[in-house]
Amino acid sequence: MTVYLAVFMESLVSKQYNYLDLSGYMFSGKHALNLLIAEIEGFSAHQWDLEFNLLRLQDGIMDLEKALVEDWSIIRSNSAIVRFKKLVKKLDGTYGRFPYKLFSFHVDYYQTRFNNQFSKLSDEYINNLIASTWLCEWPYPLFDMGELEAFYRKIKKRLWDKQGAFENQFHLIDGEKFYEFTKDYLIKLLASYDGVTEDATTLVTNNAFEPFNAKRGLKYFDNAKCIIVKRDPRDMYTTACNHSQLYSKMSHGNKVENFIKRFEIQERNTDKTPHEDIMFLQYEDLILNYDKTKDEIFEFLGIDESMHTKKGEFFKPEESKKFIGIYKNLANQNDIKIIKERLNSYCLDI
C-alpha cells in the first residue's frame, strides 16, 4: 500500500496543472462558487472550509518574496527564512499532537491535509533557497527569539559558554531563482492534497490569494487564474450578524460603523485594474442570472459546457435565492439604512 501511494503521488506531482484560486471578502458568498466549481470535470477543489494560507500569512511566501527579491538584504533574508521555517513547523501539525497543541491555535494541520508531504516538500523548498549555512555569532537572529530563550542565552554566556552562547545558524539566501523554486514547490504541494484525483487538470484553492492584490498571487504559478466574489454589503453585514456572535465580532465588533469602515478600506485597497486572469464575480448574478453568469465563468476559465458533468449536484441556484436580500429581515433596520446611505454605490437594486 505504501509503495502504491508513493507511485501515485509521484505521478500526480509530475503532471502539468492549471491553477485556480477562489477569493472573496468575509461573507461575500464564495462558498456558492466553490460548489459550482466542484461540478466541473478535472477541477480538484479544496474543501470549502480549508483556506490555503501559506502565501498570505505573516512570514509566509509573500513575506519571503519581499525579503528575498523585492528588498533583499543579508539581514532580512536570513530572518525571513528562519521565520518561514517556524511557520512551516506550526502548519505541518507538529504542534497538533498533545502536549504541543497547547502552544498553537492552528487547526488545519497541513501534514495530514497534504498526504504527509508538507514537511518534506517544505524542507526541500527551503534548502533550495539557501545558498550556504554556517554557525557564527550573528547578532540579528536574537531579535527573533522569545524572551525566555534570550534570557537563557544571556545566562549561558555569563556562566558556562562565553564563546558559543550567542552563536546561531546563519543562512546565506539567494533569491535569484525564487519564482522557479516557489512555483515548483507550490504545485507539488497542492498536487499532493488528499482530494486530488488522477484525472485532475486544475488545482483549486480557497483564499490563497488575497482579493486586494490578486496579481501578486499569479506570480507564484504558471497557468493561474483567480475569481473574486463580491456581494451586496447589506447582506454581508446581515450574514455576519446572523451567523454567530463570534463571527459578528470578527467582522465588525458588533458596530455598524466598524463594518462600513472595514468595507471602505477593503474596497479602496483592492486593485480593480482589468486583468485577463482575474475575474470579479457578483454573488447575486451567479444565483439570479445563473446560466449567463455560468457561461461567463466557463469562458474565463477556457472550458467547455461538456465538462460540467455534475451539473446541479452541489450548487442549486433556486435554494441559494433565500440568501439574497436577507438584510430586509434583520431586526435592526437602522443599521441597514446607514449602510445604504454610506455604501450606496455597492448596494444592489433587487
Long-range contacts (C-beta under 8 A, 24 or more apart in sequence): 5-115, 8-198, 9-115, 9-117, 9-192, 11-198, 12-191, 12-192, 12-196, 12-198, 12-200, 13-187, 13-188, 13-191, 13-192, 15-191, 16-223, 17-187, 17-190, 17-191, 17-200, 17-201, 17-202, 17-203, 17-223, 18-201, 18-202, 18-203, 18-223, 18-224, 18-225, 19-187, 19-190, 19-202, 19-203, 19-204, 19-205, 19-221, 19-222, 19-223, 19-224, 19-225, 20-202, 20-203, 20-204, 20-205, 20-224, 20-225, 20-226, 20-227, 20-301, 21-204, 21-205, 21-206, 21-207, 21-208, 21-209, 21-214, 21-217, 21-224, 21-225, 21-226, 21-227, 22-204, 22-205, 22-206, 22-207, 22-226, 22-227, 22-229, 23-206, 23-207, 23-208, 23-209, 23-210, 23-211, 23-214, 23-226, 23-227, 23-228, 23-229, 24-207, 24-211, 24-228, 24-229, 24-230, 24-231, 25-211, 25-229, 25-230, 25-231, 25-236, 25-263, 25-266, 26-236, 26-240, 26-250, 26-251, 27-231, 27-235, 27-236, 27-239, 27-240, 27-243, 27-247, 27-251, 28-229, 28-230, 28-231, 28-236, 28-283, 29-229, 29-231, 29-283, 29-286, 29-323, 30-206, 30-207, 30-229, 32-229, 32-283, 32-286, 32-287, 32-315, 32-320, 33-227, 33-229, 33-281, 33-286, 34-204, 34-206, 35-314, 35-315, 36-286, 36-294, 36-297, 36-314, 36-315, 37-204, 38-310, 38-314, 38-315, 39-308, 39-309, 39-310, 39-311, 39-312, 39-313, 39-314, 39-315, 40-303, 40-307, 40-308, 40-309, 40-310, 41-199, 41-307, 41-308, 41-309, 41-310, 42-199, 42-200, 42-201, 42-202, 42-307, 43-200, 43-201, 43-202, 43-204, 44-193, 44-195, 44-196, 44-197, 44-200, 44-202, 44-203, 44-204, 45-195, 45-204, 45-205, 45-206, 46-193, 46-195, 46-204, 46-205, 46-206, 47-195, 48-206, 50-108, 50-113, 50-206, 51-108, 51-205, 51-206, 51-207, 51-208, 52-190, 52-205, 52-206, 52-207, 52-208, 53-91, 53-108, 53-207, 53-208, 54-87, 54-91, 54-110, 54-186, 54-189, 54-208, 55-208, 55-209, 55-217, 55-220, 56-207, 56-208, 56-209, 56-210, 57-87, 59-83, 59-84, 59-86, 59-87, 60-84, 60-87, 61-182, 61-186, 61-220, 62-216, 64-129, 64-178, 64-182, 65-175, 65-178, 65-182, 65-219, 68-129, 68-173, 68-174, 68-175, 68-178, 69-175, 69-178, 69-179, 72-173, 72-175, 74-172, 75-140, 77-171, 77-173, 77-175, 78-138, 78-140, 78-141, 78-170, 78-171, 78-172, 78-173, 79-140, 79-141, 79-143, 79-144, 80-173, 81-126, 81-129, 81-130, 81-171, 81-173, 82-141, 82-144, 82-171, 83-144, 84-126, 85-126, 88-118, 88-119, 88-122, 88-126, 91-118, 92-118, 92-119, 92-122, 93-118, 112-194, 113-193, 113-194, 114-189, 114-190, 114-192, 114-193, 114-194, 115-192, 115-193, 115-194, 117-188, 117-189, 117-192, 118-189, 118-192, 121-185, 121-188, 121-189, 121-192, 122-185, 122-189, 124-185, 125-181, 125-182, 125-184, 125-185, 128-177, 128-181, 128-185, 129-173, 129-174, 129-175, 129-178, 129-181, 130-171, 130-172, 130-173, 131-172, 131-173, 131-174, 132-171, 132-172, 133-169, 133-170, 133-171, 133-172, 134-169, 134-170, 135-167, 135-168, 135-169, 135-170, 136-167, 136-168, 136-170, 137-166, 137-167, 137-168, 138-167, 138-168, 138-170, 139-166, 141-168, 141-170, 142-166, 142-168, 179-219, 179-220, 182-220, 183-220, 183-221, 183-222, 186-220, 186-221, 187-221, 202-301, 211-266, 211-270, 212-266, 212-269, 212-270, 212-271, 213-270, 213-271, 214-271, 214-275, 214-278, 215-271, 215-273, 215-275, 215-278, 218-277, 218-278, 224-277, 225-277, 225-278, 225-279, 225-300, 225-301, 226-277, 226-278, 226-279, 227-278, 227-279, 227-280, 227-281, 227-297, 227-300, 228-278, 228-279, 228-280, 228-281, 229-281, 229-282, 229-283, 230-280, 230-281, 230-282, 230-283, 230-346, 231-282, 231-283, 231-284, 232-283, 232-284, 232-324, 232-327, 232-346, 232-347, 232-348, 232-350, 233-259, 233-263, 233-339, 233-343, 233-346, 233-347, 234-327, 234-336, 234-339, 234-340, 234-347, 235-323, 235-324, 235-325, 235-326, 235-327, 236-263, 237-327, 237-330, 237-335, 237-336, 237-339, 238-326, 238-327, 238-329, 238-330, 238-336, 239-323, 239-326, 241-330, 241-332, 242-326, 242-330, 256-335, 256-338, 256-339, 257-338, 259-339, 260-338, 260-339, 260-342, 260-343, 263-343, 263-346, 264-342, 264-343, 267-346, 282-348, 284-324, 284-348, 284-350, 286-317, 287-317, 287-320, 287-321, 287-323, 287-324, 288-317, 288-321, 288-324, 288-350, 290-317, 324-350, 325-350
